[in-house]
Protein backbone atom coordinates (compact mmCIF):
# COMPACT_ATOMS: atom_id res chain seq x y z
CA UNK A 1 0.00 0.00 0.00
CA UNK A 2 2.85 2.41 0.85
CA UNK A 3 4.45 1.79 -2.56
CA UNK A 4 1.09 2.35 -4.28
CA UNK A 5 0.70 5.75 -2.60
CA UNK A 6 4.32 6.59 -3.44
CA UNK A 7 3.67 5.93 -7.13
CA UNK A 8 0.50 8.01 -7.01
CA UNK A 9 2.40 10.84 -5.34
CA UNK A 10 4.73 11.02 -8.32
CA UNK A 11 1.74 11.84 -10.55
CA UNK A 12 0.78 15.53 -10.55
CA UNK A 13 -2.90 14.66 -10.07
CA UNK A 14 -2.06 13.03 -6.72
CA UNK A 15 0.99 15.07 -5.70
CA UNK A 16 -0.24 15.68 -2.13
CA UNK A 17 -0.25 11.94 -1.41
CA UNK A 18 3.55 11.89 -1.35
CA UNK A 19 3.33 13.45 2.13
CA UNK A 20 2.89 10.67 4.73
CA UNK A 21 0.88 12.82 7.13
CA UNK A 22 -1.60 13.82 4.45
CA UNK A 23 -1.92 10.19 3.29
CA UNK A 24 -2.94 9.11 6.78
CA UNK A 25 -5.33 12.05 7.15
CA UNK A 26 -6.82 11.19 3.74
CA UNK A 27 -7.43 7.57 4.78
CA UNK A 28 -8.93 8.72 8.08
CA UNK A 29 -11.21 11.06 6.13
CA UNK A 30 -12.41 8.12 4.03
CA UNK A 31 -13.24 6.13 7.14
CA UNK A 32 -14.90 8.83 9.25
CA UNK A 33 -16.99 10.21 6.40
CA UNK A 34 -18.12 6.71 5.30
CA UNK A 35 -19.39 6.08 8.81
CA UNK A 36 -21.06 9.50 8.91
CA UNK A 37 -22.88 9.07 5.59
CA UNK A 38 -24.00 5.54 6.35
CA UNK A 39 -25.39 6.88 9.63
CA UNK A 40 -27.19 9.74 7.83
CA UNK A 41 -29.10 7.25 5.65
CA UNK A 42 -29.83 4.81 8.47
CA UNK A 43 -31.01 7.47 10.92
CA UNK A 44 -33.19 9.16 8.28
CA UNK A 45 -34.99 5.93 7.45
CA UNK A 46 -35.13 4.90 11.11
CA UNK A 47 -36.83 8.19 12.01
CA UNK A 48 -39.36 7.74 9.22
CA UNK A 49 -40.16 4.22 10.45
CA UNK A 50 -40.48 5.37 14.06
CA UNK A 51 -42.70 8.39 13.38
CA UNK A 52 -43.99 8.31 9.77
CA UNK A 53 -43.59 12.11 9.93
CA UNK A 54 -41.74 14.33 7.41
CA UNK A 55 -41.50 16.99 10.11
CA UNK A 56 -39.65 14.63 12.47
CA UNK A 57 -37.28 13.62 9.68
CA UNK A 58 -36.49 17.30 9.24
CA UNK A 59 -36.05 17.79 13.00
CA UNK A 60 -33.65 14.84 13.34
CA UNK A 61 -31.72 16.01 10.27
CA UNK A 62 -31.50 19.46 11.88
CA UNK A 63 -30.21 17.90 15.10
CA UNK A 64 -27.50 16.08 13.14
CA UNK A 65 -26.28 19.52 12.02
CA UNK A 66 -27.03 21.60 15.13
CA UNK A 67 -23.45 21.37 16.37
CA UNK A 68 -22.40 23.73 13.59
CA UNK A 69 -23.52 26.50 15.95
CA UNK A 70 -20.30 25.75 17.83
CA UNK A 71 -18.21 25.90 14.64
CA UNK A 72 -16.59 29.31 15.30
CA UNK A 73 -15.58 28.25 18.83
CA UNK A 74 -14.25 24.92 17.53
CA UNK A 75 -12.15 26.89 15.05
CA UNK A 76 -10.55 28.74 17.98
CA UNK A 77 -9.81 25.38 19.61
CA UNK A 78 -8.26 24.12 16.34
CA UNK A 79 -5.84 27.07 16.39
CA UNK A 80 -4.83 26.47 20.03
CA UNK A 81 -4.48 22.68 20.43
CA UNK A 82 -2.88 19.64 18.84
CA UNK A 83 -5.09 19.01 15.81
CA UNK A 84 -4.36 15.29 15.80
CA UNK A 85 -5.63 15.05 19.38
CA UNK A 86 -8.79 16.94 18.48
CA UNK A 87 -9.48 14.57 15.57
CA UNK A 88 -8.98 11.61 17.92
CA UNK A 89 -11.46 13.07 20.42
CA UNK A 90 -14.06 13.54 17.67
CA UNK A 91 -13.49 10.01 16.36
CA UNK A 92 -13.75 8.53 19.87
CA UNK A 93 -17.06 10.26 20.55
CA UNK A 94 -18.42 9.08 17.16
CA UNK A 95 -17.45 5.53 18.12
CA UNK A 96 -19.26 5.86 21.44
CA UNK A 97 -22.42 7.24 19.76
CA UNK A 98 -22.48 4.36 17.25
CA UNK A 99 -21.96 1.78 19.99
CA UNK A 100 -24.81 3.25 22.07
CA UNK A 101 -27.14 3.24 19.04
CA UNK A 102 -26.20 -0.40 18.41
CA UNK A 103 -27.05 -1.38 21.99
CA UNK A 104 -30.35 0.53 21.95
CA UNK A 105 -31.44 -0.95 18.61
CA UNK A 106 -30.50 -4.55 19.50
CA UNK A 107 -32.08 -4.32 22.97
CA UNK A 108 -35.32 -2.84 21.62
CA UNK A 109 -35.05 0.15 23.98
CA UNK A 110 -34.60 2.75 21.24
CA UNK A 111 -36.98 5.71 21.43
CA UNK A 112 -37.17 8.90 19.39
CA UNK A 113 -35.60 10.97 22.17
CA UNK A 114 -32.54 8.70 22.06
CA UNK A 115 -32.19 9.37 18.33
CA UNK A 116 -32.47 13.14 18.83
CA UNK A 117 -30.05 13.26 21.80
CA UNK A 118 -27.38 11.16 20.08
CA UNK A 119 -27.81 13.14 16.85
CA UNK A 120 -27.04 16.31 18.82
CA UNK A 121 -23.92 14.76 20.36
CA UNK A 122 -22.72 13.55 16.95
CA UNK A 123 -23.27 16.99 15.47
CA UNK A 124 -20.79 18.47 17.97
CA UNK A 125 -18.08 16.05 16.86
CA UNK A 126 -18.52 17.14 13.24
CA UNK A 127 -18.32 20.79 14.29
CA UNK A 128 -14.96 19.96 15.91
CA UNK A 129 -13.72 17.62 13.18
CA UNK A 130 -14.47 19.77 10.13
CA UNK A 131 -12.48 22.97 10.89
CA UNK A 132 -9.70 20.95 12.53
CA UNK A 133 -9.31 18.64 9.53
CA UNK A 134 -9.43 21.51 7.02
CA UNK A 135 -6.94 23.61 9.00
CA UNK A 136 -4.67 20.56 9.36
CA UNK A 137 -4.35 19.99 5.60
CA UNK A 138 -2.01 22.96 4.86
CA UNK A 139 0.23 21.84 7.76
CA UNK A 140 0.81 18.46 6.10
CA UNK A 141 1.70 19.50 2.51
CA UNK A 142 3.87 22.04 0.71
CA UNK A 143 2.23 25.24 -0.49
CA UNK A 144 2.40 24.18 -4.14
CA UNK A 145 0.42 21.04 -3.28
CA UNK A 146 -2.34 22.85 -1.34
CA UNK A 147 -4.92 23.01 -4.15
CA UNK A 148 -4.29 19.35 -4.94
CA UNK A 149 -4.61 18.42 -1.25
CA UNK A 150 -7.92 20.30 -0.88
CA UNK A 151 -9.26 18.63 -4.03
CA UNK A 152 -8.09 15.18 -2.91
CA UNK A 153 -9.67 15.75 0.49
CA UNK A 154 -12.92 16.61 -1.31
CA UNK A 155 -12.55 13.45 -3.43
CA UNK A 156 -12.17 11.37 -0.26
CA UNK A 157 -15.36 12.91 1.13
CA UNK A 158 -17.27 12.32 -2.07
CA UNK A 159 -16.11 8.72 -2.39
CA UNK A 160 -17.78 8.19 0.96
CA UNK A 161 -20.96 9.92 -0.22
CA UNK A 162 -21.20 7.10 -2.77
CA UNK A 163 -20.12 4.24 -0.51
CA UNK A 164 -21.71 5.32 2.79
CA UNK A 165 -25.31 5.85 1.66
CA UNK A 166 -25.26 2.80 -0.61
CA UNK A 167 -23.87 0.76 2.28
CA UNK A 168 -26.51 2.08 4.66
CA UNK A 169 -29.32 1.50 2.15
CA UNK A 170 -28.21 -2.09 1.52
CA UNK A 171 -27.59 -2.95 5.18
CA UNK A 172 -31.03 -1.87 6.40
CA UNK A 173 -32.99 -4.59 4.52
CA UNK A 174 -30.24 -7.24 4.77
CA UNK A 175 -28.87 -6.97 8.32
CA UNK A 176 -31.35 -4.58 9.91
CA UNK A 177 -30.63 -1.46 11.92
CA UNK A 178 -28.47 -3.37 14.41
CA UNK A 179 -26.21 -4.74 11.69
CA UNK A 180 -25.88 -1.28 10.14
CA UNK A 181 -24.78 0.30 13.43
CA UNK A 182 -22.45 -2.61 14.13
CA UNK A 183 -20.60 -1.95 10.87
CA UNK A 184 -20.55 1.80 11.51
CA UNK A 185 -18.94 1.16 14.92
CA UNK A 186 -16.27 -1.06 13.33
CA UNK A 187 -15.42 1.67 10.80
CA UNK A 188 -15.07 4.16 13.68
CA UNK A 189 -12.61 1.83 15.43
CA UNK A 190 -10.40 1.66 12.32
CA UNK A 191 -10.59 5.46 12.01
CA UNK A 192 -9.19 5.85 15.54
CA UNK A 193 -6.35 3.42 14.76
CA UNK A 194 -5.32 5.38 11.63
CA UNK A 195 -5.37 8.72 13.48
CA UNK A 196 -3.11 7.22 16.16
CA UNK A 197 -0.52 6.63 13.42
CA UNK A 198 -0.34 10.38 12.69
CA UNK A 199 2.48 12.28 14.38
CA UNK A 200 1.55 14.87 16.98
CA UNK A 201 0.83 18.26 15.43
CA UNK A 202 3.33 20.83 16.73
CA UNK A 203 3.88 23.08 13.70
CA UNK A 204 1.01 25.48 14.24
CA UNK A 205 1.76 26.60 17.82
CA UNK A 206 1.05 30.32 17.65
CA UNK A 207 1.75 33.37 19.82
CA UNK A 208 -1.97 34.09 20.29
CA UNK A 209 -2.38 30.99 22.51
CA UNK A 210 -2.18 33.25 25.57
CA UNK A 211 -5.29 35.10 24.40
CA UNK A 212 -8.65 34.23 25.88
CA UNK A 213 -10.84 32.08 23.62
CA UNK A 214 -13.33 34.94 23.30
CA UNK A 215 -10.60 37.36 22.18
CA UNK A 216 -9.34 34.80 19.68
CA UNK A 217 -12.84 34.33 18.29
CA UNK A 218 -13.38 38.08 18.01
CA UNK A 219 -10.04 38.34 16.24
CA UNK A 220 -11.22 35.75 13.72
CA UNK A 221 -14.48 37.63 13.13
CA UNK A 222 -12.62 40.92 12.60
CA UNK A 223 -10.24 39.22 10.20
CA UNK A 224 -13.08 37.85 8.08
CA UNK A 225 -14.96 41.16 8.16
CA UNK A 226 -11.86 42.93 6.84
CA UNK A 227 -11.26 40.27 4.17
CA UNK A 228 -14.13 40.94 1.78
CA UNK A 229 -13.32 37.98 -0.47
CA UNK A 230 -13.55 35.48 2.38
CA UNK A 231 -16.66 37.23 3.72
CA UNK A 232 -18.51 36.93 0.40
CA UNK A 233 -17.51 33.27 0.06
CA UNK A 234 -18.95 32.60 3.52
CA UNK A 235 -22.19 34.39 2.56
CA UNK A 236 -22.54 32.19 -0.54
CA UNK A 237 -21.85 29.07 1.55
CA UNK A 238 -24.48 30.15 4.11
CA UNK A 239 -27.20 30.68 1.49
CA UNK A 240 -26.52 27.42 -0.34
CA UNK A 241 -26.47 25.48 2.93
CA UNK A 242 -29.83 27.01 3.81
CA UNK A 243 -31.61 26.47 0.49
CA UNK A 244 -29.78 23.87 -1.62
CA UNK A 245 -28.03 21.38 0.70
CA UNK A 246 -31.21 20.17 2.52
CA UNK A 247 -32.14 18.07 -0.52
CA UNK A 248 -29.87 15.27 0.74
CA UNK A 249 -31.03 15.27 4.34
CA UNK A 250 -34.63 16.42 4.64
CA UNK A 251 -36.10 15.85 1.17
CA UNK A 252 -34.41 12.69 -0.12
CA UNK A 253 -36.07 10.17 2.25
CA UNK A 254 -39.47 11.76 1.54
CA UNK A 255 -39.06 11.50 -2.23
CA UNK A 256 -37.77 7.92 -1.94
CA UNK A 257 -40.74 6.77 0.14
CA UNK A 258 -43.70 8.88 -0.98
CA UNK A 259 -42.95 10.10 -4.52
CA UNK A 260 -40.68 7.50 -6.13
CA UNK A 261 -41.72 4.45 -4.03
CA UNK A 262 -38.07 3.35 -3.96
CA UNK A 263 -37.78 2.00 -0.39
CA UNK A 264 -34.64 2.18 1.80
CA UNK A 265 -32.38 0.70 -0.89
CA UNK A 266 -33.63 3.23 -3.44
CA UNK A 267 -33.12 5.99 -0.88
CA UNK A 268 -29.54 4.86 -0.35
CA UNK A 269 -28.95 4.75 -4.11
CA UNK A 270 -30.37 8.26 -4.59
CA UNK A 271 -28.00 9.63 -1.96
CA UNK A 272 -25.15 7.58 -3.39
CA UNK A 273 -25.86 8.97 -6.88
CA UNK A 274 -25.39 12.49 -5.50
CA UNK A 275 -22.09 11.26 -4.10
CA UNK A 276 -21.12 9.73 -7.44
CA UNK A 277 -21.67 13.07 -9.14
CA UNK A 278 -19.55 14.74 -6.46
CA UNK A 279 -16.85 12.10 -6.89
CA UNK A 280 -16.71 12.69 -10.64
CA UNK A 281 -16.43 16.42 -9.98
CA UNK A 282 -13.67 15.88 -7.44
CA UNK A 283 -11.62 13.70 -9.78
CA UNK A 284 -12.12 16.28 -12.52
CA UNK A 285 -10.86 19.09 -10.28
CA UNK A 286 -7.89 16.95 -9.19
CA UNK A 287 -6.95 16.36 -12.84
CA UNK A 288 -6.95 20.12 -13.50
CA UNK A 289 -4.30 20.87 -10.88
CA UNK A 290 -4.05 24.50 -9.74
CA UNK A 291 -6.62 25.73 -12.27
CA UNK A 292 -7.51 29.36 -12.94
CA UNK A 293 -10.79 31.32 -13.20
CA UNK A 294 -12.08 29.77 -9.98
CA UNK A 295 -14.62 32.59 -9.60
CA UNK A 296 -16.33 31.69 -12.88
CA UNK A 297 -16.44 28.04 -11.89
CA UNK A 298 -18.06 29.05 -8.63
CA UNK A 299 -20.62 31.35 -10.27
CA UNK A 300 -21.80 28.86 -12.89
CA UNK A 301 -22.05 25.91 -10.54
CA UNK A 302 -23.71 27.90 -7.74
CA UNK A 303 -26.52 28.52 -10.25
CA UNK A 304 -26.58 25.04 -11.84
CA UNK A 305 -26.83 23.21 -8.51
CA UNK A 306 -30.24 24.60 -7.42
CA UNK A 307 -31.41 24.54 -11.06
CA UNK A 308 -30.99 20.74 -11.11
CA UNK A 309 -32.89 20.52 -7.82
CA UNK A 310 -35.78 22.52 -9.29
CA UNK A 311 -36.13 19.88 -12.01
CA UNK A 312 -35.76 17.08 -9.44
CA UNK A 313 -38.61 18.54 -7.37
CA UNK A 314 -41.16 17.69 -10.06
CA UNK A 315 -39.73 14.41 -11.33
CA UNK A 316 -41.83 11.30 -10.74
CA UNK A 317 -39.41 8.98 -12.57
CA UNK A 318 -36.88 7.18 -10.38
CA UNK A 319 -34.25 7.01 -13.13
CA UNK A 320 -34.67 10.64 -14.13
CA UNK A 321 -34.39 11.56 -10.46
CA UNK A 322 -31.14 9.59 -10.24
CA UNK A 323 -29.75 11.57 -13.17
CA UNK A 324 -30.80 14.93 -11.71
CA UNK A 325 -29.37 14.07 -8.31
CA UNK A 326 -26.11 13.12 -10.04
CA UNK A 327 -25.95 16.63 -11.57
CA UNK A 328 -26.77 18.18 -8.21
CA UNK A 329 -23.97 16.25 -6.52
CA UNK A 330 -21.50 17.17 -9.26
CA UNK A 331 -22.20 20.90 -9.14
CA UNK A 332 -22.39 20.92 -5.34
CA UNK A 333 -18.92 19.36 -5.08
CA UNK A 334 -17.41 21.92 -7.43
CA UNK A 335 -18.93 24.75 -5.39
CA UNK A 336 -17.63 23.44 -2.05
CA UNK A 337 -14.16 22.60 -3.42
CA UNK A 338 -13.70 26.02 -5.02
CA UNK A 339 -14.93 27.82 -1.90
CA UNK A 340 -12.58 25.82 0.37
CA UNK A 341 -9.61 26.36 -1.95
CA UNK A 342 -10.23 30.10 -2.24
CA UNK A 343 -10.72 30.54 1.51
CA UNK A 344 -7.58 28.59 2.47
CA UNK A 345 -5.54 30.31 -0.23
CA UNK A 346 -6.60 33.78 0.91
CA UNK A 347 -6.29 33.21 4.67
CA UNK A 348 -3.15 33.73 6.76
CA UNK A 349 -1.76 30.53 8.34
CA UNK A 350 -2.32 31.85 11.87
CA UNK A 351 -6.04 32.36 11.16
CA UNK A 352 -6.89 29.15 9.30
CA UNK A 353 -8.45 27.31 12.21
CA UNK A 354 -10.71 30.23 13.12
CA UNK A 355 -11.66 31.01 9.52
CA UNK A 356 -12.45 27.36 8.79
CA UNK A 357 -14.38 27.33 12.08
CA UNK A 358 -16.49 30.18 10.71
CA UNK A 359 -16.81 28.22 7.45
CA UNK A 360 -18.15 25.34 9.53
CA UNK A 361 -20.30 27.78 11.50
CA UNK A 362 -22.16 29.03 8.43
CA UNK A 363 -23.34 25.45 7.97
CA UNK A 364 -25.66 26.27 10.87
CA UNK A 365 -27.92 27.36 8.01
CA UNK A 366 -28.28 23.67 7.11
CA UNK A 367 -30.09 22.50 10.28
CA UNK A 368 -32.43 25.49 9.97
CA UNK A 369 -32.94 24.61 6.33
CA UNK A 370 -33.61 20.96 7.23
CA UNK A 371 -36.12 21.90 9.93
CA UNK A 372 -37.99 24.35 7.68
CA UNK A 373 -37.88 21.82 4.84
CA UNK A 374 -39.56 19.21 7.01
CA UNK A 375 -42.22 21.68 8.12
CA UNK A 376 -42.83 22.87 4.55
CA UNK A 377 -43.06 19.31 3.25
CA UNK A 378 -45.52 18.45 6.03
CA UNK A 379 -47.91 21.19 4.87
CA UNK A 380 -47.17 21.64 1.16
CA UNK A 381 -45.87 18.25 0.13
CA UNK A 382 -42.27 17.38 -0.71
CA UNK A 383 -42.31 18.42 -4.42
CA UNK A 384 -43.65 21.93 -3.84
CA UNK A 385 -41.41 22.50 -0.81
CA UNK A 386 -38.28 21.34 -2.69
CA UNK A 387 -39.26 23.45 -5.69
CA UNK A 388 -39.66 26.57 -3.54
CA UNK A 389 -36.26 25.99 -1.92
CA UNK A 390 -34.55 25.56 -5.30
CA UNK A 391 -36.23 28.61 -6.85
CA UNK A 392 -35.17 30.80 -3.92
CA UNK A 393 -31.58 29.59 -4.20
CA UNK A 394 -31.51 30.31 -7.95
CA UNK A 395 -32.75 33.87 -7.46
CA UNK A 396 -30.27 34.63 -4.67
CA UNK A 397 -27.29 33.20 -6.58
CA UNK A 398 -28.25 35.21 -9.66
CA UNK A 399 -28.47 38.35 -7.52
CA UNK A 400 -25.00 37.77 -6.04
CA UNK A 401 -23.44 37.01 -9.44
CA UNK A 402 -24.94 40.17 -10.97
CA UNK A 403 -24.49 42.55 -8.02
CA UNK A 404 -21.01 41.38 -6.94
CA UNK A 405 -19.08 40.90 -10.21
CA UNK A 406 -15.84 40.51 -8.25
CA UNK A 407 -16.88 36.97 -7.40
CA UNK A 408 -16.51 35.94 -11.04
CA UNK A 409 -12.97 37.41 -11.20
CA UNK A 410 -11.56 35.39 -8.29
CA UNK A 411 -8.47 33.31 -9.10
N, C-alpha and C positions, 0 to 999 in steps of 0.2 A: 504494500500500500504506500509506503514512504517513497519508493522508487517511482510509482505511478504519479504521485503528486509532484515529485521532482521534475518528471518529464513534462507534466502540464505547466509547471512554473516557468519552463523555458519557452513556452508559447506565449505570445503577447496577449492573447485573449484571456489567459489565466495567470498573468504575471504575479499577482498578489499571493498566489498559492505557494510561491517559493519561500515565503516567510513562515517558519514553523508555528509561531504564535497565532498568526491569522488562520493557518490550516486548522488548528485545533478549535479556534473560535468558530470557524465555518462549519465544522462537523457538529459542534455543540449547538449551533443555530439550527442545523437540520433536525437534530433530535428534539430540542425544546419546542420548536415551531410545529413539528409533526404531532407531538403530544397535544399541543394547544389546539390545533385545527381539528384533530379527531375529537377532542373534548367539545369543541364548539358545535359540531354536528350532533354528537350524542346527547348533549344537554338540551339542544334545541328540540330534538325529537322527543326526548324524555319529558320535557315540560309540556309539549303538546299532548302527549299521552296522559299525563297526570291531570291536566286541566281542560283540554280541548278549547283553549282560549287564545286567540291571537294576541290579545292584550297582555296576557301573562308571558307569552313568548317574547314580546317586546320588552317587558319588565326584566325578565331574566337576562336577555341580551344586553340590556342597559346595565344591569348589575355586573356583568362580565367586563364591562368597560368603565365602570364607575371610578376605579382606581386612578384613571387618567387625571382626575382632579388633583392628585398628589404629584403629577408629573414634574412641575417646576421645582418642588422641594426635592424630589428624587434626583433631579439634575444637579442640585447643589451638593447632594450626598456623593454623586458620581465624580464631582470635581475635588472632593475632600478625602476620599477613602480608596483603598485598594479595589480596583474595579473587578478583579478576579474574585475577590471575596464576596463582593456584592452579587455577582452572577451566581456564585455558589449558594448564597442565602436564598435568592429567588428560586433556584432550581430545587433546593431542599423543601421549601414551602410548597411548591407545585407537586412534589412527590407526596408530601403529607396530605394535601387536598385530594389527590387521586386515590390514595390508599383509604382515606375516610369514605369517599364516595363508593369505593369497592365494597367496604364493609357494610355500609348502609343499604346498598342495593342487594347484596347477597343475603343479608339478614332479614330483608323485608321491612326495615324500619324507616326507609326513606320517605320523607315528607317534603312538601314544596318549600317550607321554610329552610330545610337543610340545603336545598339546591340554591336558594337565594343567598344564604349566608356564606356558603363555600364559593359561590360565584364572586361575591364581594372580596373575599380573601384572595382568590386567584387574580382578581383584577389589580390588586396592589402589587403583586409580584411582577406583573407585566409593566406596570408603571415604573418599577425599579429597573427591570431588565432592559427595557427598550432604550432609554437614554444612556444607560451604562454601556450596553453593547455597542451602540452607535458611536459614543465618545471613545470607546476602546479601539475601534478599527484604525484610526489614524496613528495610534501609538504602536501598532504592530506592523506597519508597512512603511516604505519610503514614500515621500511626497508624490513622486511620479507614478506610483502605483495606487494612489488614493481613489481615483475615479473607478479603476478596475476593481478595487476592493469593495467599494460601495455597491457596484453593479453585481459582483459575485455574491455579496451578502444578500442583495435583493433576490438573486437567482436561488440561493439556498432557501429563502423564505417562500418563494413561489413554487419550488419543488414540493415543499411540504403542503402547500395549498392544494396541490393535486393529490398527493399521497394521503395526507391526513383525513380529509373529508371522505375520500373513496374508502379508506380503511374503516373509518367510523360507520359509514353507510353500509358496508358489507358485514361488519362485525355485529351490528344490531340484530339482523335477522338470523345470523348463523350461531353466534355465541351468546347473544343477549347482552343486556346492559352490564352485567357483572363481568363477562368476558372482555367487553370493550374497555372497562376501567382497569381490569387486570393488565391488559396490554399497555395502556397509557402509563400505568405505574412502572412497568418494566422499562419503558422508553425513558422515563424520568430518572431511573436509577443509572442507566448508561450515560445520560447527560451529565449527571454529577461526576461520574468517573472521568469523563473526558475533560471537564473543567478542572479537576484536580491535577491533570497533567500539564495545565498551563502554568508558566512561571508567575510568581507574584508580580503585580504591577507596581513598579516604583518610579516610572519615568515621568509621571505627571504631577509629582508632589509640587505644590505651588505656594508662593508666599502668602496668598490670601487665606490659608488654612487657619490663621489666627482670628479671622473675621467671624462674627456671629453668623449663623445660618441665614437669619433674616437679612443681614447686610449683604451677604453673598447673593441672595435671591434678588434683592433690590438692584444690586449691581448688574445682574443678568438682564433684568427688565429694562434698565436704563440703556444697556448696550444694544439690545434689540430695538428699542425705540429710536436710537440714534442711527441704526443701520437700516435704512429704508428698504433695501433689497430684501434682507432677511425678514423684516416686518411684513412686507407684501406677500412673501412666500408663505409665511405663517397664516396670514389671512386667507389665502387660497386654500391651504390645507384645512383650516377650520371649516370653511364653507362646504368643501367637498366631503369632509367627514360627516357633516350635519345632513347633507341632502343626497349624496351619491352612495357613500359606503354602506348605509343600512341595508342595501339590497341583499347582501350576503347573510346578514344576521337576523333581521326582523322579517324580511319579505320572502326569502327563499323557502323556508319550511312551509309557509302558507301557500305559495304557488305549487310546491311539490305535492301537498296533500289535497288542496281544495280546487285548484285550477287545472293542473296537469295530471292528477291522479297517479303520481309516480312512486309513492311510498317512500320508506326510508332509504332504500338503495338508490332510487331516482333522485332523492334529495342530496344524497352524498355525491352522486355523479354530477348534478348541477353545480354544486359548490366546487367539485374537483375540476370541472370544465372552466370555471373562472380562474382557477389556479393554473390550468394548462395554458390559457391565454397569457397569464402573467409570466409563466415560465418562458414561453416563446419570446415575449417582450424582453425579459431579462437576458436571455441568451443573445438576442439581437443587439441589445445595448452593450453587452460584454464584447461582442465581435467588433463593434465600432471603435473601441478604445476611448481615448479622451476626445470625444466628438465635439464639434462646435454648434452654434446656433441653438443652445439648450432652451433659450426662451421661446423660440418658435415651436420646438417640440412640446414644451409645456402648454403653450396656448392652444395648439390644435388638439392635443389629447385631453386637456381639461374640458373641452367642448364635446369631443367625440364620446367620452365616457358616459355622461348622462344622456346623450342622444341615443346610445345603444340601449340604455335602460328604459327610455321612453317607448321604444319599439317593443322591448321585452314585456312591458306592463300590459300590453294588449295582445300578446301572443297566447294562443290556446294550443299550439302544437309543441309537443315535448322536444322534438328535434330542432325546430326553429328556435325554441328557447335556449337549447344547448348552444347553438351557434351565436346567438346574441349575447349570452353570458360569457362566451369565449372572447368576444370583442370587448365586452366590458372589463374583463380581467386583464386583457392585453393593454388597453389604454390606461387603466388604473395603475398598472405596474410602471408604465412609462412615466406617468405623473409623479408617483411617489419616489421613483429613482432619481428623476431630474431634480425634484425639490430637495431631497437629501444631499445630492451631490453639490448643488448650488449653495445650500446652507453651510455644509462642512467646509467647502472651498472658500467661503467668504466670512468665516468666523475664526477669530484668533484662537490659538491652541488653548490658552488659559480659560477660555469661555465655552469650550465645546460641550462640556457636561451640562452646564446651565442652559445653553441655547437648545441642545437636543432635549433637555428636560421640558423646555417650553414647547418644543415641537411635539413631544409626547403629550404635554398638557392640552394643546389645542384639540387633541383627539377626544377631549371631554365632550366635544360636540357630538361624537358618535353615540354615546349612551343616551343623550337627549334625543338624538335623531331616531334611535331604536325605540325608545319609549313612545315618542310621538307617532312613529310609524305603526306600532302596535295599536295605539288608540285610534288612529285614522283608519286602519284596516278593519278594526272592530265595527266602526260605524259606516264606512264608505265602501268596504270591500277592498281586497288586496290590489286588484288592477287599478282602480281609480286612485288609491292612495299612492302606489308606486309611480303612477303617471304624473301626479301632482308634484311629488318629490323631484322627479327627473326634469320636469318643465321648469321648476324654480331654479334648479342647478344650472340649466342651460342659460336662462336669462341672466343670472348673476355672473357666470363666467364670461358671457358676451359683454356685459357691462364692464368688467375688469379689463378685458382685452382691449376694448375700445377706449376706455377712459384712462388707462394706465399703459400707454404704448411702450414704456420702458421695460415692461415684463417681456415683451417679444424680442428685445435687444440683448437680453442676458446671455452671457457666454460661460 
